């Protein structure tokens, strides 16, 4: 297999992880870009000696030869994603863009059309799809072990982010999008929003309660950014995501990162999952994206027109 050559735009937490997992996948990081010199230096330390660095995507675009790379990894705030997609889609570079994939449905549609026009592969990074606990959840639900699902509730509480751009973007685009994408991934894109209640408070943080429905299944997502984070679920704050699914044959409780318990009429099943590795889902995601480029098989990726599915709901909030 030909080694893939990649440039990374944005060297914050996600861009840094991208560089780490791409090295593990034997890919070449040709260049990186970020306005923060400290982040650039930190990321350069895990790249090769040949990796070039620039202060923004325009400098990189201008100075790195077009034939020196195949893929662009975009790990910047939503407000900057469309202009980067425009620039690199014109030179036919495949793109993996970190969620939320632009600021809204209108921008996402423009980005999608550019990628379709230039016949390049586009994917949006939703790393939770690649976490062991959620892959096991999907397997259990699709196996009908719980029978027909009737109700799913999710509580997703986190500490309020420190980045001004994240706060401005809002809890619905930065946080709510994760449980929403999981529901779309498992149950399909026909999910519709029925009712929501939001409150953006400087004192208490942002909160969003959303009721959704698909056929005979009801969904509820309770999402919080808390100024005073209360170690949700009582385990050091690490278990920030709790899901409860009720079906015609049983019930399931999931606590991220690695707890699933199923209650059936005659037995209880405890699932043993591997120790949580924060970087591993990104590794799996990138492996899947590279395979998609090589084989046109998307696996669990959010690709092409499916990148619009979550925006249709988020734009209503």
C-alpha positions in Angstrom: 0.0 0.0 0.0 1.3 3.5 -0.9 2.1 5.6 2.1 -0.4 8.4 2.5 1.0 12.0 2.8 -1.0 14.4 4.9 -1.0 18.1 6.0 -2.7 19.0 9.3 -4.4 22.4 9.7 -4.7 23.1 13.4 -2.4 21.7 16.1 -4.6 22.0 19.2 -5.7 18.9 21.2 -7.2 17.1 18.1 -4.6 18.1 15.6 -1.9 16.9 18.0 -3.6 13.5 18.3 -4.0 13.3 14.6 -0.2 13.7 14.2 0.4 10.9 16.8 -2.0 8.3 15.2 -0.9 9.1 11.7 2.7 8.3 12.7 1.4 5.0 14.1 -0.3 4.3 10.8 3.0 4.9 9.0 1.7 8.0 7.2 3.9 11.0 6.5 2.9 14.3 8.0 4.3 16.6 5.3 3.3 19.9 6.9 1.4 21.4 9.8 -0.2 24.8 10.3 -1.2 26.7 13.5 -0.9 30.4 14.6 0.3 29.3 18.1 4.1 28.7 18.0 3.9 26.6 21.2 1.4 24.2 19.6 3.5 24.0 16.4 6.7 23.1 18.3 4.9 20.5 20.4 3.4 18.8 17.3 6.7 19.0 15.4 8.4 17.0 18.1 6.3 13.9 17.2 6.6 14.4 13.4 9.6 13.7 11.2 12.5 16.1 10.7 11.2 16.8 7.2 7.8 18.1 8.4 7.3 21.8 7.5 5.4 24.2 9.7 3.4 27.3 8.9 1.4 29.9 10.8 -1.8 29.3 8.8 -3.4 27.3 6.0 -2.7 30.0 3.4 1.1 29.9 4.0 1.0 26.1 3.8 -1.1 26.1 0.7 1.3 28.6 -1.0 4.6 26.9 0.0 4.0 23.1 0.0 4.0 21.6 -3.5 0.6 20.2 -4.6 2.0 16.8 -5.5 3.7 16.4 -2.1 0.5 15.4 -0.2 -2.8 13.6 -0.7 -5.0 14.4 2.4 -5.8 17.5 4.4 -6.7 17.1 8.1 -8.8 20.0 9.4 -8.8 20.5 13.2 -9.8 24.2 13.6 -12.9 26.0 14.9 -16.1 25.7 12.8 -15.9 29.3 11.7 -12.7 28.6 9.7 -13.5 25.2 8.3 -15.4 26.3 5.1 -12.7 28.6 3.7 -10.1 25.8 4.2 -12.3 23.3 2.5 -12.8 25.7 -0.4 -9.0 26.2 -0.8 -7.9 22.5 -0.7 -10.9 21.0 -2.6 -9.9 23.1 -5.6 -6.6 21.2 -5.8 -8.4 17.9 -5.3 -7.2 16.9 -1.9 -9.1 14.4 0.2 -10.4 16.0 3.4 -11.1 14.7 6.9 -12.7 17.6 8.9 -13.2 17.6 12.6 -16.8 18.1 13.7 -19.0 20.1 13.6 -18.1 20.6 9.9 -18.7 24.3 9.4 -21.1 26.6 11.3 -24.4 25.5 9.8 -26.4 23.5 7.2 -25.9 26.2 4.6 -22.1 26.2 4.9 -22.0 22.4 5.1 -23.9 22.2 1.8 -21.5 24.6 0.1 -18.6 22.5 1.4 -20.2 19.3 0.2 -20.9 20.6 -3.3 -17.2 21.7 -3.6 -16.0 18.2 -2.7 -18.5 16.6 -5.0 -17.5 18.9 -7.9 -13.9 18.1 -7.5 -14.5 14.4 -6.9 -12.7 14.1 -3.6 -13.5 12.0 -0.5 -14.9 14.0 2.4 -15.4 12.7 5.9 -16.3 14.4 9.2 -14.6 13.3 12.4 -16.9 11.8 15.0 -14.5 9.8 17.1 -17.2 8.4 19.5 -18.3 6.1 16.7 -15.0 4.3 17.2 -15.0 4.1 21.0 -15.4 0.4 22.1 -18.3 1.2 24.4 -20.4 2.7 21.6 -19.5 0.0 19.0 -20.7 -2.6 21.5 -23.9 -0.6 22.1 -24.7 -0.6 18.4 -24.0 -4.3 18.2 -26.3 -5.1 21.1 -29.2 -2.9 19.8 -28.9 -4.2 16.2 -28.9 -7.8 17.5 -32.4 -7.3 19.0 -31.2 -8.6 22.4 -33.3 -5.9 23.9 -36.2 -6.5 21.5 -37.7 -3.4 19.8 -36.3 -0.3 21.3 -38.9 2.1 22.7 -36.9 4.7 24.6 -33.4 6.0 24.8 -32.2 8.7 27.2 -28.7 10.2 27.3 -27.1 12.5 29.9 -23.9 14.2 28.6 -22.4 16.6 31.2 -19.1 18.3 30.8 -17.0 21.1 32.3 -17.6 24.4 30.5 -14.9 24.8 27.8 -12.3 27.5 28.2 -12.1 28.4 24.5 -14.1 31.5 23.5 -14.8 30.1 20.1 -16.3 26.9 21.6 -18.5 28.9 23.9 -19.6 31.1 21.0 -20.3 28.1 18.8 -22.6 26.8 21.5 -23.3 23.6 23.3 -25.5 22.3 20.5 -22.6 22.4 17.9 -19.7 21.5 20.2 -21.2 18.9 22.5 -24.8 17.9 21.7 -23.7 16.9 18.2 -21.9 13.8 19.7 -24.9 12.0 21.2 -27.0 13.1 18.2 -24.6 11.6 15.8 -24.5 8.3 17.8 -28.3 8.1 17.5 -28.2 8.8 13.8 -25.5 6.2 13.4 -27.4 3.5 15.3 -31.0 4.2 14.4 -30.9 6.1 11.1 -31.3 9.6 9.7 -35.1 9.7 10.0 -34.8 11.0 13.6 -36.7 14.3 14.0 -36.7 16.9 16.7 -39.9 17.3 18.6 -39.1 19.8 21.3 -36.1 21.4 23.0 -35.3 23.7 25.9 -32.1 25.6 26.2 -30.5 28.1 28.6 -27.2 29.8 28.1 -26.3 31.2 31.5 -23.0 32.9 32.4 -23.3 31.7 36.0 -24.4 28.1 35.5 -23.0 27.4 32.0 -25.0 26.2 29.0 -27.7 23.5 29.1 -29.8 21.9 26.4 -32.7 19.3 26.8 -33.9 17.8 23.5 -36.7 15.4 22.7 -36.5 13.5 19.5 -38.6 10.8 17.8 -38.3 8.2 15.0 -41.2 5.9 14.3 -42.1 4.4 17.7 -38.9 5.3 19.4 -38.6 8.3 21.7 -35.2 9.9 22.5 -34.1 12.4 25.1 -30.8 14.1 25.4 -29.8 16.1 28.4 -26.6 18.1 27.7 -24.8 20.4 30.1 -21.7 22.6 30.3 -21.3 23.2 34.0 -19.2 26.0 35.5 -19.1 24.0 38.7 -18.5 20.4 37.4 -19.8 17.8 39.8 -17.9 14.7 38.9 -20.9 13.3 37.0 -21.8 9.7 37.9 -19.6 10.0 41.0 -16.4 8.7 39.4 -13.9 11.5 39.2 -15.7 13.3 36.4 -14.5 10.8 33.9 -17.9 9.2 33.3 -19.5 12.1 31.6 -21.9 10.2 29.3 -24.7 7.9 30.6 -27.2 6.2 28.3 -30.3 4.2 29.2 -32.1 2.1 26.5 -35.4 0.4 27.1 -36.7 -2.3 24.7 -39.5 -4.8 24.6 -37.3 -7.5 26.0 -35.0 -5.7 28.3 -33.0 -2.7 29.4 -29.4 -1.4 29.0 -27.3 1.0 31.0 -24.1 2.4 29.5 -21.6 4.6 31.3 -18.8 6.0 29.2 -16.0 5.0 28.9 -16.3 1.2 29.4 -19.4 0.1 31.3 -22.4 -1.7 29.8 -24.9 -3.8 31.7 -28.0 -5.4 30.1 -31.0 -6.5 32.2 -33.2 -9.2 30.6 -36.1 -11.1 32.1 -34.1 -14.1 33.2 -30.5 -12.8 33.4 -28.2 -9.9 33.7 -25.2 -9.4 31.4 -22.1 -7.4 32.3 -19.9 -6.6 29.3 -16.1 -6.5 29.8 -14.6 -3.9 27.6 -10.9 -2.9 27.2 -9.3 -0.1 29.2 -10.2 3.2 27.6 -7.5 4.8 25.4 -8.4 8.3 24.3 -6.3 8.2 21.2 -7.4 4.8 19.9 -10.8 6.0 18.4 -8.8 8.6 16.3 -6.5 5.9 15.2 -9.4 3.7 14.1 -11.1 6.7 12.4 -8.0 7.6 10.4 -7.4 3.9 9.4 -11.0 3.8 8.2 -10.6 7.1 6.2 -7.4 5.8 4.5 -9.2 2.6 3.7 -12.1 4.6 2.3 -9.7 6.5 -0.1 -8.2 3.2 -1.2 -11.3 1.0 -1.6 -14.3 3.4 -1.6 -15.7 1.5 1.5 -16.6 4.1 4.2 -17.1 1.7 7.1 -18.5 3.7 10.0 -17.4 7.1 8.7 -19.7 10.1 8.3 -19.1 10.9 4.6 -20.4 13.0 1.7 -24.2 13.7 1.9 -24.4 12.0 5.4 -22.5 15.0 6.7 -25.7 17.1 6.3 -27.9 14.8 8.5 -26.9 16.2 11.9 -26.9 19.8 10.6 -30.6 19.5 9.6 -31.4 19.0 13.3 -28.9 21.3 14.9 -29.9 24.2 12.8 -33.4 24.1 14.4 -32.0 24.6 17.9 
